[in-house]
Amino acid sequence: MQCYAKPLLILAGLLALLLAVLGVVLPGLPPPFLLLATACFAKSSPRLQLGNRLFGPMITDWKQHPAISRRVKCIIIGCWEA
C-alpha cells in the first residue's frame, strides 16, 4: 500500500464513522456508513479493525467462521423495530 493511502483510508473511516453516529440521531441518513468505516479501517490497518473492544471479537469470529452466530442473530432480532 502506498504511503498516502493509509492516512486517506483512516480519514475516510473516521468520516464514515461520524456519519454512522449521526445516522443514529438523524432519520434521513442511510445506515451502511458503519460498514464503510469498517472496510476503510480494515484496509488501512488490522490494528484499527481488530483493536475495538466491541466489534473486534465479532470480526475475528467472522474471519474464522464466515457466519453470524446464534447469539448475534438473537440480539439483532431483539433489537428489530416494527
mmCIF file of the N, C-alpha and C atoms, coordinates in Angstrom:
data_MODEL
# 
_entry.id   MODEL 
# 
loop_
_atom_site.group_PDB 
_atom_site.id 
_atom_site.type_symbol 
_atom_site.label_atom_id 
_atom_site.label_alt_id 
_atom_site.label_comp_id 
_atom_site.label_asym_id 
_atom_site.label_entity_id 
_atom_site.label_seq_id 
_atom_site.pdbx_PDB_ins_code 
_atom_site.Cartn_x 
_atom_site.Cartn_y 
_atom_site.Cartn_z 
_atom_site.occupancy 
_atom_site.B_iso_or_equiv 
_atom_site.pdbx_formal_charge 
_atom_site.auth_seq_id 
_atom_site.auth_comp_id 
_atom_site.auth_asym_id 
_atom_site.auth_atom_id 
_atom_site.pdbx_PDB_model_num 
ATOM 1   N N  . MET A 1 1  ? 0.850   -1.170  0.000  1.00 0.00 ? 1  MET A N  1 
ATOM 2   C CA . MET A 1 1  ? 0.000   0.000   0.000  1.00 0.00 ? 1  MET A CA 1 
ATOM 3   C C  . MET A 1 1  ? 0.901   1.239   0.000  1.00 0.00 ? 1  MET A C  1 
ATOM 4   N N  . GLN A 1 2  ? 0.522   2.213   -0.760 1.00 0.00 ? 2  GLN A N  1 
ATOM 5   C CA . GLN A 1 2  ? 1.358   3.397   -0.882 1.00 0.00 ? 2  GLN A CA 1 
ATOM 6   C C  . GLN A 1 2  ? 1.234   4.280   0.350  1.00 0.00 ? 2  GLN A C  1 
ATOM 7   N N  . CYS A 1 3  ? 2.226   5.130   0.540  1.00 0.00 ? 3  CYS A N  1 
ATOM 8   C CA . CYS A 1 3  ? 2.333   5.888   1.794  1.00 0.00 ? 3  CYS A CA 1 
ATOM 9   C C  . CYS A 1 3  ? 1.176   6.862   2.016  1.00 0.00 ? 3  CYS A C  1 
ATOM 10  N N  . TYR A 1 4  ? 0.551   7.334   0.964  1.00 0.00 ? 4  TYR A N  1 
ATOM 11  C CA . TYR A 1 4  ? -0.547  8.287   1.143  1.00 0.00 ? 4  TYR A CA 1 
ATOM 12  C C  . TYR A 1 4  ? -1.903  7.605   1.274  1.00 0.00 ? 4  TYR A C  1 
ATOM 13  N N  . ALA A 1 5  ? -1.986  6.320   0.979  1.00 0.00 ? 5  ALA A N  1 
ATOM 14  C CA . ALA A 1 5  ? -3.272  5.627   1.008  1.00 0.00 ? 5  ALA A CA 1 
ATOM 15  C C  . ALA A 1 5  ? -3.744  5.356   2.436  1.00 0.00 ? 5  ALA A C  1 
ATOM 16  N N  . LYS A 1 6  ? -2.818  5.015   3.337  1.00 0.00 ? 6  LYS A N  1 
ATOM 17  C CA . LYS A 1 6  ? -3.212  4.705   4.721  1.00 0.00 ? 6  LYS A CA 1 
ATOM 18  C C  . LYS A 1 6  ? -3.876  5.888   5.421  1.00 0.00 ? 6  LYS A C  1 
ATOM 19  N N  . PRO A 1 7  ? -3.269  7.073   5.410  1.00 0.00 ? 7  PRO A N  1 
ATOM 20  C CA . PRO A 1 7  ? -3.942  8.207   6.075  1.00 0.00 ? 7  PRO A CA 1 
ATOM 21  C C  . PRO A 1 7  ? -5.282  8.562   5.438  1.00 0.00 ? 7  PRO A C  1 
ATOM 22  N N  . LEU A 1 8  ? -5.380  8.417   4.107  1.00 0.00 ? 8  LEU A N  1 
ATOM 23  C CA . LEU A 1 8  ? -6.654  8.720   3.453  1.00 0.00 ? 8  LEU A CA 1 
ATOM 24  C C  . LEU A 1 8  ? -7.728  7.709   3.840  1.00 0.00 ? 8  LEU A C  1 
ATOM 25  N N  . LEU A 1 9  ? -7.348  6.441   3.963  1.00 0.00 ? 9  LEU A N  1 
ATOM 26  C CA . LEU A 1 9  ? -8.314  5.427   4.388  1.00 0.00 ? 9  LEU A CA 1 
ATOM 27  C C  . LEU A 1 9  ? -8.745  5.646   5.840  1.00 0.00 ? 9  LEU A C  1 
ATOM 28  N N  . ILE A 1 10 ? -7.805  6.023   6.685  1.00 0.00 ? 10 ILE A N  1 
ATOM 29  C CA . ILE A 1 10 ? -8.155  6.301   8.086  1.00 0.00 ? 10 ILE A CA 1 
ATOM 30  C C  . ILE A 1 10 ? -9.085  7.512   8.165  1.00 0.00 ? 10 ILE A C  1 
ATOM 31  N N  . LEU A 1 11 ? -8.791  8.549   7.392  1.00 0.00 ? 11 LEU A N  1 
ATOM 32  C CA . LEU A 1 11 ? -9.649  9.735   7.370  1.00 0.00 ? 11 LEU A CA 1 
ATOM 33  C C  . LEU A 1 11 ? -11.043 9.396   6.842  1.00 0.00 ? 11 LEU A C  1 
ATOM 34  N N  . ALA A 1 12 ? -11.102 8.589   5.779  1.00 0.00 ? 12 ALA A N  1 
ATOM 35  C CA . ALA A 1 12 ? -12.402 8.175   5.240  1.00 0.00 ? 12 ALA A CA 1 
ATOM 36  C C  . ALA A 1 12 ? -13.164 7.325   6.256  1.00 0.00 ? 12 ALA A C  1 
ATOM 37  N N  . GLY A 1 13 ? -12.450 6.463   6.980  1.00 0.00 ? 13 GLY A N  1 
ATOM 38  C CA . GLY A 1 13 ? -13.090 5.649   8.010  1.00 0.00 ? 13 GLY A CA 1 
ATOM 39  C C  . GLY A 1 13 ? -13.650 6.493   9.140  1.00 0.00 ? 13 GLY A C  1 
ATOM 40  N N  . LEU A 1 14 ? -12.891 7.503   9.563  1.00 0.00 ? 14 LEU A N  1 
ATOM 41  C CA . LEU A 1 14 ? -13.372 8.383   10.631 1.00 0.00 ? 14 LEU A CA 1 
ATOM 42  C C  . LEU A 1 14 ? -14.582 9.196   10.184 1.00 0.00 ? 14 LEU A C  1 
ATOM 43  N N  . LEU A 1 15 ? -14.555 9.659   8.937  1.00 0.00 ? 15 LEU A N  1 
ATOM 44  C CA . LEU A 1 15 ? -15.698 10.406  8.404  1.00 0.00 ? 15 LEU A CA 1 
ATOM 45  C C  . LEU A 1 15 ? -16.937 9.512   8.314  1.00 0.00 ? 15 LEU A C  1 
ATOM 46  N N  . ALA A 1 16 ? -16.760 8.284   7.840  1.00 0.00 ? 16 ALA A N  1 
ATOM 47  C CA . ALA A 1 16 ? -17.886 7.352   7.755  1.00 0.00 ? 16 ALA A CA 1 
ATOM 48  C C  . ALA A 1 16 ? -18.403 7.002   9.145  1.00 0.00 ? 16 ALA A C  1 
ATOM 49  N N  . LEU A 1 17 ? -17.499 6.882   10.108 1.00 0.00 ? 17 LEU A N  1 
ATOM 50  C CA . LEU A 1 17 ? -17.919 6.596   11.487 1.00 0.00 ? 17 LEU A CA 1 
ATOM 51  C C  . LEU A 1 17 ? -18.721 7.760   12.059 1.00 0.00 ? 17 LEU A C  1 
ATOM 52  N N  . LEU A 1 18 ? -18.293 8.977   11.781 1.00 0.00 ? 18 LEU A N  1 
ATOM 53  C CA . LEU A 1 18 ? -19.036 10.154  12.219 1.00 0.00 ? 18 LEU A CA 1 
ATOM 54  C C  . LEU A 1 18 ? -20.435 10.178  11.589 1.00 0.00 ? 18 LEU A C  1 
ATOM 55  N N  . LEU A 1 19 ? -20.519 9.863   10.304 1.00 0.00 ? 19 LEU A N  1 
ATOM 56  C CA . LEU A 1 19 ? -21.825 9.828   9.643  1.00 0.00 ? 19 LEU A CA 1 
ATOM 57  C C  . LEU A 1 19 ? -22.699 8.704   10.189 1.00 0.00 ? 19 LEU A C  1 
ATOM 58  N N  . ALA A 1 20 ? -22.095 7.594   10.584 1.00 0.00 ? 20 ALA A N  1 
ATOM 59  C CA . ALA A 1 20 ? -22.866 6.497   11.189 1.00 0.00 ? 20 ALA A CA 1 
ATOM 60  C C  . ALA A 1 20 ? -23.436 6.922   12.530 1.00 0.00 ? 20 ALA A C  1 
ATOM 61  N N  . VAL A 1 21 ? -22.645 7.649   13.319 1.00 0.00 ? 21 VAL A N  1 
ATOM 62  C CA . VAL A 1 21 ? -23.128 8.141   14.610 1.00 0.00 ? 21 VAL A CA 1 
ATOM 63  C C  . VAL A 1 21 ? -24.245 9.161   14.398 1.00 0.00 ? 21 VAL A C  1 
ATOM 64  N N  . LEU A 1 22 ? -24.083 10.027  13.412 1.00 0.00 ? 22 LEU A N  1 
ATOM 65  C CA . LEU A 1 22 ? -25.150 10.991  13.109 1.00 0.00 ? 22 LEU A CA 1 
ATOM 66  C C  . LEU A 1 22 ? -26.403 10.286  12.587 1.00 0.00 ? 22 LEU A C  1 
ATOM 67  N N  . GLY A 1 23 ? -26.214 9.153   11.901 1.00 0.00 ? 23 GLY A N  1 
ATOM 68  C CA . GLY A 1 23 ? -27.346 8.390   11.380 1.00 0.00 ? 23 GLY A CA 1 
ATOM 69  C C  . GLY A 1 23 ? -28.220 7.810   12.469 1.00 0.00 ? 23 GLY A C  1 
ATOM 70  N N  . VAL A 1 24 ? -27.673 7.651   13.675 1.00 0.00 ? 24 VAL A N  1 
ATOM 71  C CA . VAL A 1 24 ? -28.479 7.170   14.794 1.00 0.00 ? 24 VAL A CA 1 
ATOM 72  C C  . VAL A 1 24 ? -29.474 8.245   15.209 1.00 0.00 ? 24 VAL A C  1 
ATOM 73  N N  . VAL A 1 25 ? -29.044 9.497   15.136 1.00 0.00 ? 25 VAL A N  1 
ATOM 74  C CA . VAL A 1 25 ? -29.874 10.613  15.580 1.00 0.00 ? 25 VAL A CA 1 
ATOM 75  C C  . VAL A 1 25 ? -30.759 11.149  14.451 1.00 0.00 ? 25 VAL A C  1 
ATOM 76  N N  . LEU A 1 26 ? -30.193 11.267  13.264 1.00 0.00 ? 26 LEU A N  1 
ATOM 77  C CA . LEU A 1 26 ? -30.931 11.818  12.129 1.00 0.00 ? 26 LEU A CA 1 
ATOM 78  C C  . LEU A 1 26 ? -31.551 10.696  11.308 1.00 0.00 ? 26 LEU A C  1 
ATOM 79  N N  . PRO A 1 27 ? -32.863 10.702  11.130 1.00 0.00 ? 27 PRO A N  1 
ATOM 80  C CA . PRO A 1 27 ? -33.517 9.582   10.469 1.00 0.00 ? 27 PRO A CA 1 
ATOM 81  C C  . PRO A 1 27 ? -33.286 9.498   8.961  1.00 0.00 ? 27 PRO A C  1 
ATOM 82  N N  . GLY A 1 28 ? -32.840 10.545  8.314  1.00 0.00 ? 28 GLY A N  1 
ATOM 83  C CA . GLY A 1 28 ? -32.706 10.532  6.859  1.00 0.00 ? 28 GLY A CA 1 
ATOM 84  C C  . GLY A 1 28 ? -31.390 9.977   6.342  1.00 0.00 ? 28 GLY A C  1 
ATOM 85  N N  . LEU A 1 29 ? -30.429 9.739   7.221  1.00 0.00 ? 29 LEU A N  1 
ATOM 86  C CA . LEU A 1 29 ? -29.114 9.258   6.787  1.00 0.00 ? 29 LEU A CA 1 
ATOM 87  C C  . LEU A 1 29 ? -29.153 7.750   6.536  1.00 0.00 ? 29 LEU A C  1 
ATOM 88  N N  . PRO A 1 30 ? -28.575 7.301   5.414  1.00 0.00 ? 30 PRO A N  1 
ATOM 89  C CA . PRO A 1 30 ? -28.566 5.856   5.161  1.00 0.00 ? 30 PRO A CA 1 
ATOM 90  C C  . PRO A 1 30 ? -27.650 5.112   6.142  1.00 0.00 ? 30 PRO A C  1 
ATOM 91  N N  . PRO A 1 31 ? -28.003 3.880   6.512  1.00 0.00 ? 31 PRO A N  1 
ATOM 92  C CA . PRO A 1 31 ? -27.282 3.168   7.573  1.00 0.00 ? 31 PRO A CA 1 
ATOM 93  C C  . PRO A 1 31 ? -25.939 2.524   7.239  1.00 0.00 ? 31 PRO A C  1 
ATOM 94  N N  . PRO A 1 32 ? -25.537 2.291   5.999  1.00 0.00 ? 32 PRO A N  1 
ATOM 95  C CA . PRO A 1 32 ? -24.325 1.485   5.789  1.00 0.00 ? 32 PRO A CA 1 
ATOM 96  C C  . PRO A 1 32 ? -23.001 2.209   6.029  1.00 0.00 ? 32 PRO A C  1 
ATOM 97  N N  . PHE A 1 33 ? -23.022 3.358   6.700  1.00 0.00 ? 33 PHE A N  1 
ATOM 98  C CA . PHE A 1 33 ? -21.768 4.069   6.945  1.00 0.00 ? 33 PHE A CA 1 
ATOM 99  C C  . PHE A 1 33 ? -20.853 3.306   7.908  1.00 0.00 ? 33 PHE A C  1 
ATOM 100 N N  . LEU A 1 34 ? -21.414 2.543   8.827  1.00 0.00 ? 34 LEU A N  1 
ATOM 101 C CA . LEU A 1 34 ? -20.594 1.752   9.744  1.00 0.00 ? 34 LEU A CA 1 
ATOM 102 C C  . LEU A 1 34 ? -19.846 0.651   8.991  1.00 0.00 ? 34 LEU A C  1 
ATOM 103 N N  . LEU A 1 35 ? -20.493 0.059   8.005  1.00 0.00 ? 35 LEU A N  1 
ATOM 104 C CA . LEU A 1 35 ? -19.821 -0.936  7.166  1.00 0.00 ? 35 LEU A CA 1 
ATOM 105 C C  . LEU A 1 35 ? -18.696 -0.301  6.351  1.00 0.00 ? 35 LEU A C  1 
ATOM 106 N N  . LEU A 1 36 ? -18.931 0.883   5.845  1.00 0.00 ? 36 LEU A N  1 
ATOM 107 C CA . LEU A 1 36 ? -17.893 1.588   5.097  1.00 0.00 ? 36 LEU A CA 1 
ATOM 108 C C  . LEU A 1 36 ? -16.714 1.930   6.001  1.00 0.00 ? 36 LEU A C  1 
ATOM 109 N N  . ALA A 1 37 ? -16.984 2.367   7.219  1.00 0.00 ? 37 ALA A N  1 
ATOM 110 C CA . ALA A 1 37 ? -15.910 2.678   8.164  1.00 0.00 ? 37 ALA A CA 1 
ATOM 111 C C  . ALA A 1 37 ? -15.094 1.434   8.481  1.00 0.00 ? 37 ALA A C  1 
ATOM 112 N N  . THR A 1 38 ? -15.764 0.309   8.690  1.00 0.00 ? 38 THR A N  1 
ATOM 113 C CA . THR A 1 38 ? -15.060 -0.941  8.968  1.00 0.00 ? 38 THR A CA 1 
ATOM 114 C C  . THR A 1 38 ? -14.185 -1.356  7.800  1.00 0.00 ? 38 THR A C  1 
ATOM 115 N N  . ALA A 1 39 ? -14.693 -1.201  6.586  1.00 0.00 ? 39 ALA A N  1 
ATOM 116 C CA . ALA A 1 39 ? -13.902 -1.555  5.407  1.00 0.00 ? 39 ALA A CA 1 
ATOM 117 C C  . ALA A 1 39 ? -12.678 -0.655  5.277  1.00 0.00 ? 39 ALA A C  1 
ATOM 118 N N  . CYS A 1 40 ? -12.842 0.634   5.518  1.00 0.00 ? 40 CYS A N  1 
ATOM 119 C CA . CYS A 1 40 ? -11.707 1.557   5.442  1.00 0.00 ? 40 CYS A CA 1 
ATOM 120 C C  . CYS A 1 40 ? -10.657 1.237   6.501  1.00 0.00 ? 40 CYS A C  1 
ATOM 121 N N  . PHE A 1 41 ? -11.099 0.969   7.721  1.00 0.00 ? 41 PHE A N  1 
ATOM 122 C CA . PHE A 1 41 ? -10.152 0.641   8.787  1.00 0.00 ? 41 PHE A CA 1 
ATOM 123 C C  . PHE A 1 41 ? -9.463  -0.694  8.523  1.00 0.00 ? 41 PHE A C  1 
ATOM 124 N N  . ALA A 1 42 ? -10.182 -1.646  7.936  1.00 0.00 ? 42 ALA A N  1 
ATOM 125 C CA . ALA A 1 42 ? -9.588  -2.956  7.640  1.00 0.00 ? 42 ALA A CA 1 
ATOM 126 C C  . ALA A 1 42 ? -8.502  -2.836  6.585  1.00 0.00 ? 42 ALA A C  1 
ATOM 127 N N  . LYS A 1 43 ? -8.714  -1.983  5.601  1.00 0.00 ? 43 LYS A N  1 
ATOM 128 C CA . LYS A 1 43 ? -7.714  -1.804  4.548  1.00 0.00 ? 43 LYS A CA 1 
ATOM 129 C C  . LYS A 1 43 ? -6.519  -0.994  5.020  1.00 0.00 ? 43 LYS A C  1 
ATOM 130 N N  . SER A 1 44 ? -6.744  -0.088  5.969  1.00 0.00 ? 44 SER A N  1 
ATOM 131 C CA . SER A 1 44 ? -5.652  0.780   6.401  1.00 0.00 ? 44 SER A CA 1 
ATOM 132 C C  . SER A 1 44 ? -4.762  0.109   7.435  1.00 0.00 ? 44 SER A C  1 
ATOM 133 N N  . SER A 1 45 ? -5.364  -0.593  8.402  1.00 0.00 ? 45 SER A N  1 
ATOM 134 C CA . SER A 1 45 ? -4.568  -1.178  9.479  1.00 0.00 ? 45 SER A CA 1 
ATOM 135 C C  . SER A 1 45 ? -5.374  -2.266  10.185 1.00 0.00 ? 45 SER A C  1 
ATOM 136 N N  . PRO A 1 46 ? -4.809  -3.477  10.320 1.00 0.00 ? 46 PRO A N  1 
ATOM 137 C CA . PRO A 1 46 ? -5.523  -4.522  11.058 1.00 0.00 ? 46 PRO A CA 1 
ATOM 138 C C  . PRO A 1 46 ? -5.707  -4.166  12.536 1.00 0.00 ? 46 PRO A C  1 
ATOM 139 N N  . ARG A 1 47 ? -4.814  -3.367  13.090 1.00 0.00 ? 47 ARG A N  1 
ATOM 140 C CA . ARG A 1 47 ? -4.936  -2.965  14.495 1.00 0.00 ? 47 ARG A CA 1 
ATOM 141 C C  . ARG A 1 47 ? -6.184  -2.110  14.708 1.00 0.00 ? 47 ARG A C  1 
ATOM 142 N N  . LEU A 1 48 ? -6.498  -1.247  13.749 1.00 0.00 ? 48 LEU A N  1 
ATOM 143 C CA . LEU A 1 48 ? -7.696  -0.419  13.879 1.00 0.00 ? 48 LEU A CA 1 
ATOM 144 C C  . LEU A 1 48 ? -8.970  -1.248  13.742 1.00 0.00 ? 48 LEU A C  1 
ATOM 145 N N  . GLN A 1 49 ? -8.902  -2.308  12.958 1.00 0.00 ? 49 GLN A N  1 
ATOM 146 C CA . GLN A 1 49 ? -10.085 -3.134  12.766 1.00 0.00 ? 49 GLN A CA 1 
ATOM 147 C C  . GLN A 1 49 ? -10.316 -4.062  13.949 1.00 0.00 ? 49 GLN A C  1 
ATOM 148 N N  . LEU A 1 50 ? -9.283  -4.735  14.415 1.00 0.00 ? 50 LEU A N  1 
ATOM 149 C CA . LEU A 1 50 ? -9.449  -5.762  15.436 1.00 0.00 ? 50 LEU A CA 1 
ATOM 150 C C  . LEU A 1 50 ? -9.227  -5.243  16.848 1.00 0.00 ? 50 LEU A C  1 
ATOM 151 N N  . GLY A 1 51 ? -8.758  -4.016  17.001 1.00 0.00 ? 51 GLY A N  1 
ATOM 152 C CA . GLY A 1 51 ? -8.476  -3.473  18.319 1.00 0.00 ? 51 GLY A CA 1 
ATOM 153 C C  . GLY A 1 51 ? -9.699  -2.959  19.058 1.00 0.00 ? 51 GLY A C  1 
ATOM 154 N N  . ASN A 1 52 ? -10.835 -2.926  18.406 1.00 0.00 ? 52 ASN A N  1 
ATOM 155 C CA . ASN A 1 52 ? -12.056 -2.426  19.019 1.00 0.00 ? 52 ASN A CA 1 
ATOM 156 C C  . ASN A 1 52 ? -12.606 -3.469  19.986 1.00 0.00 ? 52 ASN A C  1 
ATOM 157 N N  . ARG A 1 53 ? -12.902 -3.053  21.232 1.00 0.00 ? 53 ARG A N  1 
ATOM 158 C CA . ARG A 1 53 ? -13.422 -3.999  22.230 1.00 0.00 ? 53 ARG A CA 1 
ATOM 159 C C  . ARG A 1 53 ? -14.802 -4.508  21.882 1.00 0.00 ? 53 ARG A C  1 
ATOM 160 N N  . LEU A 1 54 ? -15.614 -3.687  21.243 1.00 0.00 ? 54 LEU A N  1 
ATOM 161 C CA . LEU A 1 54 ? -16.987 -4.088  20.944 1.00 0.00 ? 54 LEU A CA 1 
ATOM 162 C C  . LEU A 1 54 ? -17.071 -4.937  19.681 1.00 0.00 ? 54 LEU A C  1 
ATOM 163 N N  . PHE A 1 55 ? -16.445 -4.491  18.597 1.00 0.00 ? 55 PHE A N  1 
ATOM 164 C CA . PHE A 1 55 ? -16.580 -5.169  17.314 1.00 0.00 ? 55 PHE A CA 1 
ATOM 165 C C  . PHE A 1 55 ? -15.422 -6.101  16.984 1.00 0.00 ? 55 PHE A C  1 
ATOM 166 N N  . GLY A 1 56 ? -14.288 -5.949  17.644 1.00 0.00 ? 56 GLY A N  1 
ATOM 167 C CA . GLY A 1 56 ? -13.112 -6.769  17.351 1.00 0.00 ? 56 GLY A CA 1 
ATOM 168 C C  . GLY A 1 56 ? -13.354 -8.267  17.457 1.00 0.00 ? 56 GLY A C  1 
ATOM 169 N N  . PRO A 1 57 ? -13.947 -8.750  18.577 1.00 0.00 ? 57 PRO A N  1 
ATOM 170 C CA . PRO A 1 57 ? -14.206 -10.188 18.680 1.00 0.00 ? 57 PRO A CA 1 
ATOM 171 C C  . PRO A 1 57 ? -15.180 -10.705 17.610 1.00 0.00 ? 57 PRO A C  1 
ATOM 172 N N  . MET A 1 58 ? -16.175 -9.911  17.247 1.00 0.00 ? 58 MET A N  1 
ATOM 173 C CA . MET A 1 58 ? -17.114 -10.341 16.212 1.00 0.00 ? 58 MET A CA 1 
ATOM 174 C C  . MET A 1 58 ? -16.426 -10.442 14.855 1.00 0.00 ? 58 MET A C  1 
ATOM 175 N N  . ILE A 1 59 ? -15.543 -9.489  14.563 1.00 0.00 ? 59 ILE A N  1 
ATOM 176 C CA . ILE A 1 59 ? -14.828 -9.517  13.288 1.00 0.00 ? 59 ILE A CA 1 
ATOM 177 C C  . ILE A 1 59 ? -13.876 -10.702 13.239 1.00 0.00 ? 59 ILE A C  1 
ATOM 178 N N  . THR A 1 60 ? -13.177 -10.970 14.352 1.00 0.00 ? 60 THR A N  1 
ATOM 179 C CA . THR A 1 60 ? -12.285 -12.124 14.415 1.00 0.00 ? 60 THR A CA 1 
ATOM 180 C C  . THR A 1 60 ? -13.069 -13.415 14.229 1.00 0.00 ? 60 THR A C  1 
ATOM 181 N N  . ASP A 1 61 ? -14.223 -13.520 14.878 1.00 0.00 ? 61 ASP A N  1 
ATOM 182 C CA . ASP A 1 61 ? -15.069 -14.695 14.739 1.00 0.00 ? 61 ASP A CA 1 
ATOM 183 C C  . ASP A 1 61 ? -15.545 -14.859 13.301 1.00 0.00 ? 61 ASP A C  1 
ATOM 184 N N  . TRP A 1 62 ? -15.891 -13.747 12.650 1.00 0.00 ? 62 TRP A N  1 
ATOM 185 C CA . TRP A 1 62 ? -16.342 -13.787 11.253 1.00 0.00 ? 62 TRP A CA 1 
ATOM 186 C C  . TRP A 1 62 ? -15.223 -14.279 10.338 1.00 0.00 ? 62 TRP A C  1 
ATOM 187 N N  . LYS A 1 63 ? -13.973 -13.865 10.619 1.00 0.00 ? 63 LYS A N  1 
ATOM 188 C CA . LYS A 1 63 ? -12.851 -14.302 9.785  1.00 0.00 ? 63 LYS A CA 1 
ATOM 189 C C  . LYS A 1 63 ? -12.588 -15.797 9.953  1.00 0.00 ? 63 LYS A C  1 
ATOM 190 N N  . GLN A 1 64 ? -12.811 -16.331 11.157 1.00 0.00 ? 64 GLN A N  1 
ATOM 191 C CA . GLN A 1 64 ? -12.595 -17.757 11.387 1.00 0.00 ? 64 GLN A CA 1 
ATOM 192 C C  . GLN A 1 64 ? -13.747 -18.599 10.846 1.00 0.00 ? 64 GLN A C  1 
ATOM 193 N N  . HIS A 1 65 ? -14.973 -18.162 11.087 1.00 0.00 ? 65 HIS A N  1 
ATOM 194 C CA . HIS A 1 65 ? -16.172 -18.884 10.651 1.00 0.00 ? 65 HIS A CA 1 
ATOM 195 C C  . HIS A 1 65 ? -17.097 -17.882 9.973  1.00 0.00 ? 65 HIS A C  1 
ATOM 196 N N  . PRO A 1 66 ? -17.092 -17.812 8.640  1.00 0.00 ? 66 PRO A N  1 
ATOM 197 C CA . PRO A 1 66 ? -17.893 -16.785 7.951  1.00 0.00 ? 66 PRO A CA 1 
ATOM 198 C C  . PRO A 1 66 ? -19.403 -17.036 8.051  1.00 0.00 ? 66 PRO A C  1 
ATOM 199 N N  . ALA A 1 67 ? -19.908 -16.856 9.258  1.00 0.00 ? 67 ALA A N  1 
ATOM 200 C CA . ALA A 1 67 ? -21.344 -16.980 9.509  1.00 0.00 ? 67 ALA A CA 1 
ATOM 201 C C  . ALA A 1 67 ? -21.682 -16.149 10.741 1.00 0.00 ? 67 ALA A C  1 
ATOM 202 N N  . ILE A 1 68 ? -22.923 -15.758 10.853 1.00 0.00 ? 68 ILE A N  1 
ATOM 203 C CA . ILE A 1 68 ? -23.367 -14.986 12.002 1.00 0.00 ? 68 ILE A CA 1 
ATOM 204 C C  . ILE A 1 68 ? -23.758 -15.962 13.104 1.00 0.00 ? 68 ILE A C  1 
ATOM 205 N N  . SER A 1 69 ? -23.242 -15.738 14.303 1.00 0.00 ? 69 SER A N  1 
ATOM 206 C CA . SER A 1 69 ? -23.517 -16.658 15.405 1.00 0.00 ? 69 SER A CA 1 
ATOM 207 C C  . SER A 1 69 ? -24.974 -16.544 15.861 1.00 0.00 ? 69 SER A C  1 
ATOM 208 N N  . ARG A 1 70 ? -25.428 -17.582 16.527 1.00 0.00 ? 70 ARG A N  1 
ATOM 209 C CA . ARG A 1 70 ? -26.800 -17.613 17.015 1.00 0.00 ? 70 ARG A CA 1 
ATOM 210 C C  . ARG A 1 70 ? -27.051 -16.485 18.016 1.00 0.00 ? 70 ARG A C  1 
ATOM 211 N N  . ARG A 1 71 ? -26.061 -16.193 18.864 1.00 0.00 ? 71 ARG A N  1 
ATOM 212 C CA . ARG A 1 71 ? -26.190 -15.130 19.861 1.00 0.00 ? 71 ARG A CA 1 
ATOM 213 C C  . ARG A 1 71 ? -26.409 -13.774 19.187 1.00 0.00 ? 71 ARG A C  1 
ATOM 214 N N  . VAL A 1 72 ? -25.625 -13.504 18.143 1.00 0.00 ? 72 VAL A N  1 
ATOM 215 C CA . VAL A 1 72 ? -25.751 -12.226 17.435 1.00 0.00 ? 72 VAL A CA 1 
ATOM 216 C C  . VAL A 1 72 ? -27.090 -12.155 16.708 1.00 0.00 ? 72 VAL A C  1 
ATOM 217 N N  . LYS A 1 73 ? -27.535 -13.273 16.140 1.00 0.00 ? 73 LYS A N  1 
ATOM 218 C CA . LYS A 1 73 ? -28.843 -13.286 15.479 1.00 0.00 ? 73 LYS A CA 1 
ATOM 219 C C  . LYS A 1 73 ? -29.963 -12.954 16.467 1.00 0.00 ? 73 LYS A C  1 
ATOM 220 N N  . CYS A 1 74 ? -29.883 -13.517 17.667 1.00 0.00 ? 74 CYS A N  1 
ATOM 221 C CA . CYS A 1 74 ? -30.903 -13.227 18.687 1.00 0.00 ? 74 CYS A CA 1 
ATOM 222 C C  . CYS A 1 74 ? -30.872 -11.758 19.101 1.00 0.00 ? 74 CYS A C  1 
ATOM 223 N N  . ILE A 1 75 ? -29.680 -11.192 19.204 1.00 0.00 ? 75 ILE A N  1 
ATOM 224 C CA . ILE A 1 75 ? -29.559 -9.771  19.543 1.00 0.00 ? 75 ILE A CA 1 
ATOM 225 C C  . ILE A 1 75 ? -30.171 -8.914  18.446 1.00 0.00 ? 75 ILE A C  1 
ATOM 226 N N  . ILE A 1 76 ? -29.884 -9.260  17.196 1.00 0.00 ? 76 ILE A N  1 
ATOM 227 C CA . ILE A 1 76 ? -30.418 -8.490  16.066 1.00 0.00 ? 76 ILE A CA 1 
ATOM 228 C C  . ILE A 1 76 ? -31.939 -8.570  16.038 1.00 0.00 ? 76 ILE A C  1 
ATOM 229 N N  . ILE A 1 77 ? -32.491 -9.756  16.219 1.00 0.00 ? 77 ILE A N  1 
ATOM 230 C CA . ILE A 1 77 ? -33.947 -9.921  16.210 1.00 0.00 ? 77 ILE A CA 1 
ATOM 231 C C  . ILE A 1 77 ? -34.575 -9.177  17.383 1.00 0.00 ? 77 ILE A C  1 
ATOM 232 N N  . GLY A 1 78 ? -33.897 -9.194  18.533 1.00 0.00 ? 78 GLY A N  1 
ATOM 233 C CA . GLY A 1 78 ? -34.422 -8.490  19.703 1.00 0.00 ? 78 GLY A CA 1 
ATOM 234 C C  . GLY A 1 78 ? -34.410 -6.979  19.552 1.00 0.00 ? 78 GLY A C  1 
ATOM 235 N N  . CYS A 1 79 ? -33.486 -6.462  18.755 1.00 0.00 ? 79 CYS A N  1 
ATOM 236 C CA . CYS A 1 79 ? -33.392 -5.009  18.546 1.00 0.00 ? 79 CYS A CA 1 
ATOM 237 C C  . CYS A 1 79 ? -34.222 -4.523  17.354 1.00 0.00 ? 79 CYS A C  1 
ATOM 238 N N  . TRP A 1 80 ? -34.820 -5.430  16.631 1.00 0.00 ? 80 TRP A N  1 
ATOM 239 C CA . TRP A 1 80 ? -35.559 -5.064  15.424 1.00 0.00 ? 80 TRP A CA 1 
ATOM 240 C C  . TRP A 1 80 ? -36.762 -4.211  15.776 1.00 0.00 ? 80 TRP A C  1 
ATOM 241 N N  . GLU A 1 81 ? -36.914 -3.109  15.076 1.00 0.00 ? 81 GLU A N  1 
ATOM 242 C CA . GLU A 1 81 ? -38.057 -2.225  15.312 1.00 0.00 ? 81 GLU A CA 1 
ATOM 243 C C  . GLU A 1 81 ? -39.177 -2.580  14.336 1.00 0.00 ? 81 GLU A C  1 
ATOM 244 N N  . ALA A 1 82 ? -40.372 -2.583  14.834 1.00 0.00 ? 82 ALA A N  1 
ATOM 245 C CA . ALA A 1 82 ? -41.525 -2.922  13.986 1.00 0.00 ? 82 ALA A CA 1 
ATOM 246 C C  . ALA A 1 82 ? -42.022 -1.694  13.262 1.00 0.00 ? 82 ALA A C  1 
# 
